[in-house]
Amino acid sequence: MLIDLYKYLEKPKLFTQSTCEFWNDEHISKGMLEAHLHPNWEAASRCHDFIDQSVEWIAEMVPSSMYPSLLDLGCGPGLYAERLYKKGYDITGIDFSERSITYAKEKASQRDEDIKYVYKNYLNLNEKNEYDVVTLIYCDFAVLSDINRESLLNRIYDALKPGGKFIFDVFTRKEFEDKEENHTWYLSEGSGFWKPDKHLCFQSHYIYEGDVRLDQYVIIDKDGQASIIRNWLKGYSKETITSEVKMAGFQKCDIYSDVTGKPYSDESKTICIVAEK
């Protein structure tokens, strides 16, 4: 077991994936849904006050009267989708968490909201000229590998109608510029975020070239079984994200500090991009 642990704690190659689909883990997905729904937690989703501001800005930027169909990628339990629906959009939400999609569908049914929710990996998006707006919010784009980011941009470009807009955000280097490589661990005697009962967690932060960081969690359960969760994150500048977007064919990119339309600042920890096909 000790030999295996040393192996688990080795610095992995760039964009090595997790050993489990933690977003569909029965226990973890419960905690993630709770984090989504808590109005003041900056965790799985942003605080709900921020989401309200985002929706108001999006509705001004791309009004539903001119851009009626909107695809929300990584929609979770529908926090953006339900608010945007009330602004008059024809909404489709896609997420790879079955628990979140089930919750969103149930809420839409209870409220008689005609929102289409789809349980699907948005990396497999294959629509053509279908949507006026695509959103991907809370920096999900920055967790993908180089290959997956390129592929997703191309798929989103194809899914948009001519003149359609892609609205998304990424983290900048400011998000982690003071954080060094480190390792820590803890023993949970009972239920925690990762497991419903006693477990060990070994947490590491790794730094890679190209402004890429990794938060890795090695979880050892009470039976000695290990699972590895890897959360990758790439930091961007205005120039690097604009370059990636234009490589996919987008001709125009407007840049903001966040998804409420705050003017761009070099000191911001996020960048919001509005790219036009």
C-alpha positions in Angstrom: 0.0 0.0 0.0 2.8 2.4 0.9 4.5 1.8 -2.5 1.2 2.5 -4.2 0.8 5.7 -2.3 4.2 7.0 -3.4 3.1 6.3 -7.0 -0.2 8.2 -6.5 1.7 11.2 -5.2 4.0 11.5 -8.1 3.5 14.6 -10.2 1.3 13.5 -13.2 1.8 14.3 -16.8 0.0 17.3 -18.1 -3.8 16.8 -18.3 -3.8 13.3 -17.0 -7.4 12.6 -16.2 -9.0 11.7 -12.9 -9.5 8.0 -12.2 -13.2 8.3 -11.6 -16.2 10.4 -12.9 -16.5 12.2 -9.6 -19.4 14.5 -10.8 -21.6 11.4 -11.0 -20.3 9.8 -7.8 -23.4 9.1 -5.6 -21.9 10.9 -2.5 -19.8 13.7 -4.2 -22.7 14.7 -6.5 -24.9 15.3 -3.5 -22.3 17.8 -2.1 -21.9 19.4 -5.4 -25.6 20.0 -5.8 -25.8 21.4 -2.3 -22.9 23.8 -3.3 -24.7 24.8 -6.5 -27.9 25.6 -4.6 -26.5 27.5 -1.6 -27.0 31.2 -2.5 -23.8 32.5 -0.8 -21.3 29.8 -1.6 -18.7 30.5 -4.2 -18.2 26.8 -5.0 -19.8 24.7 -7.7 -21.6 27.9 -8.9 -21.0 31.5 -8.2 -23.0 33.3 -5.5 -26.6 33.8 -6.7 -26.4 37.6 -6.5 -23.6 37.4 -9.0 -25.7 35.1 -11.2 -28.6 37.6 -11.1 -26.2 40.3 -12.3 -24.8 38.1 -15.0 -28.3 37.3 -16.4 -29.2 41.0 -16.4 -26.1 41.8 -18.4 -26.4 38.9 -20.8 -30.1 39.9 -21.5 -28.9 43.4 -22.4 -25.9 42.2 -24.4 -27.8 39.7 -26.5 -31.5 40.4 -26.0 -33.9 37.5 -26.6 -35.8 39.5 -29.2 -32.7 39.4 -31.4 -31.0 36.2 -30.1 -33.9 33.9 -29.1 -32.2 30.5 -28.8 -29.6 30.0 -26.1 -27.5 26.9 -25.2 -26.1 26.8 -21.7 -23.1 24.4 -21.5 -22.4 23.0 -18.0 -25.8 24.2 -16.9 -25.7 22.3 -13.6 -29.1 22.4 -11.8 -30.3 25.2 -14.1 -29.4 28.4 -12.1 -28.6 30.4 -15.2 -31.1 28.6 -17.5 -34.2 29.2 -15.3 -33.3 32.9 -15.0 -32.6 33.3 -18.7 -35.8 31.5 -19.5 -37.7 34.2 -17.7 -36.0 36.7 -19.9 -37.7 35.2 -22.9 -35.0 32.8 -24.3 -35.6 29.4 -25.8 -33.2 27.5 -23.5 -31.3 24.2 -23.8 -29.1 23.2 -20.9 -26.4 20.5 -21.1 -24.5 19.0 -18.2 -22.6 15.8 -17.5 -23.9 15.5 -13.9 -27.0 13.3 -13.9 -28.0 14.4 -10.5 -27.9 18.1 -11.5 -29.8 17.5 -14.7 -32.5 15.4 -12.9 -32.9 18.2 -10.4 -33.2 20.8 -13.1 -35.8 18.8 -15.0 -37.9 18.3 -11.9 -37.8 22.0 -11.1 -38.7 23.0 -14.6 -41.6 20.6 -14.6 -42.9 21.9 -11.2 -42.7 25.5 -12.5 -44.2 24.6 -15.9 -41.0 26.0 -17.6 -40.4 24.8 -21.2 -36.6 24.4 -20.7 -34.8 21.5 -22.5 -32.2 19.8 -20.2 -29.9 17.2 -21.7 -27.6 14.8 -19.8 -24.6 14.8 -22.0 -20.9 15.6 -22.2 -20.7 18.9 -24.0 -17.4 17.9 -25.5 -19.6 15.8 -27.8 -21.7 18.7 -29.0 -22.5 18.2 -32.7 -25.3 20.6 -33.7 -24.9 22.8 -36.8 -26.2 26.4 -37.0 -28.7 25.7 -34.2 -28.2 28.5 -31.6 -28.1 32.3 -31.4 -26.1 32.3 -28.1 -23.9 29.7 -26.4 -22.8 30.2 -22.8 -20.1 28.4 -20.7 -19.8 30.2 -17.4 -17.6 29.8 -14.3 -14.4 29.2 -16.1 -15.1 25.7 -17.2 -13.3 26.3 -20.4 -10.0 26.7 -18.5 -10.1 23.2 -17.0 -9.9 21.4 -20.4 -6.8 20.1 -22.1 -5.3 21.8 -25.1 -7.0 19.3 -27.5 -10.4 19.5 -25.8 -10.4 23.3 -25.8 -9.6 23.4 -29.5 -12.3 20.8 -30.3 -14.9 22.5 -28.1 -14.3 25.9 -29.7 -14.8 24.4 -33.1 -18.0 22.6 -32.1 -19.4 25.7 -30.5 -18.6 27.7 -33.7 -20.4 25.1 -35.8 -23.4 25.1 -33.4 -23.9 28.8 -33.6 -25.9 30.5 -36.3 -24.1 33.2 -38.4 -23.7 36.3 -36.2 -24.3 34.2 -33.1 -22.4 34.9 -29.8 -20.3 32.7 -27.5 -20.1 34.1 -24.0 -17.7 32.5 -21.5 -15.1 33.3 -18.9 -11.6 32.0 -17.9 -9.3 32.6 -15.0 -6.2 34.8 -15.4 -2.8 34.2 -13.9 -3.8 36.5 -11.0 -6.0 33.7 -9.7 -3.0 31.7 -8.6 0.2 33.8 -9.1 1.1 33.6 -5.4 0.5 29.9 -5.0 3.5 27.6 -4.9 3.6 23.8 -5.3 2.6 22.2 -2.0 1.3 19.0 -0.4 -0.9 18.3 2.6 -3.2 15.7 4.0 -5.9 15.1 6.4 -7.9 12.2 8.0 -11.7 12.5 8.0 -13.2 10.3 10.8 -16.7 10.5 9.3 -18.5 11.9 6.3 -16.8 14.6 4.3 -17.0 16.0 0.8 -15.3 13.1 -0.9 -16.6 10.1 1.1 -19.6 9.2 3.3 -17.4 7.6 5.9 -13.8 7.5 7.2 -11.1 8.4 4.6 -7.7 9.9 4.0 -7.2 12.8 1.6 -3.8 13.7 0.2 -3.9 17.1 -1.5 -1.3 18.5 -3.9 -0.9 21.7 -5.9 1.4 21.4 -9.0 2.7 24.0 -11.4 3.3 23.4 -15.2 4.5 25.4 -18.1 2.0 27.4 -20.0 0.3 28.8 -16.9 -1.3 25.5 -16.1 -2.0 24.4 -12.5 -3.3 21.2 -11.0 -5.1 20.6 -7.7 -5.0 16.8 -7.1 -6.8 14.9 -4.4 -5.9 11.3 -3.7 -8.7 9.8 -1.6 -8.1 6.5 0.3 -11.3 5.0 1.6 -11.8 2.8 4.8 -11.1 -0.3 2.7 -7.8 1.0 1.3 -9.2 1.7 -2.2 -7.8 4.9 -3.8 -9.3 7.3 -6.2 -7.6 10.4 -7.7 -9.5 13.6 -8.5 -7.6 16.0 -10.8 -8.8 19.6 -11.3 -6.8 21.3 -14.0 -6.8 25.0 -14.5 -5.1 27.2 -17.2 -4.6 30.9 -16.6 -5.0 33.3 -19.5 -4.1 36.8 -20.6 -6.3 38.9 -22.9 -4.0 38.1 -25.7 -3.8 34.3 -25.2 -7.5 33.7 -24.9 -8.3 36.0 -27.9 -5.7 34.0 -30.0 -7.4 30.7 -29.2 -10.8 32.0 -30.0 -9.9 33.5 -33.3 -8.1 30.3 -34.3 -11.5 28.6 -34.2 -12.9 31.1 -36.8 -14.5 33.7 -34.5 -13.9 37.1 -36.1 -14.7 39.5 -33.2 -14.0 39.2 -29.5 -15.1 41.7 -26.9 -13.3 41.5 -23.5 -14.6 42.2 -20.0 -13.4 41.5 -16.5 -16.3 39.2 -15.6 -19.7 38.0 -16.7 -21.5 41.1 -15.4 -19.8 43.2 -18.1 -17.3 44.9 -15.8 -14.7 46.8 -17.9 -11.5 44.8 -18.5 -8.6 45.3 -16.0 -5.2 43.7 -16.0 -5.7 43.1 -12.3 -8.8 41.0 -12.7 -8.8 37.3 -11.7 -11.2 36.5 -14.6 -11.7 37.5 -18.2 -15.1 37.3 -19.9 -15.1 36.9 -23.7 -18.0 37.6 -26.0 -17.0 36.0 -29.4 -19.1 36.5 -32.5 -19.3 34.0 -35.4 
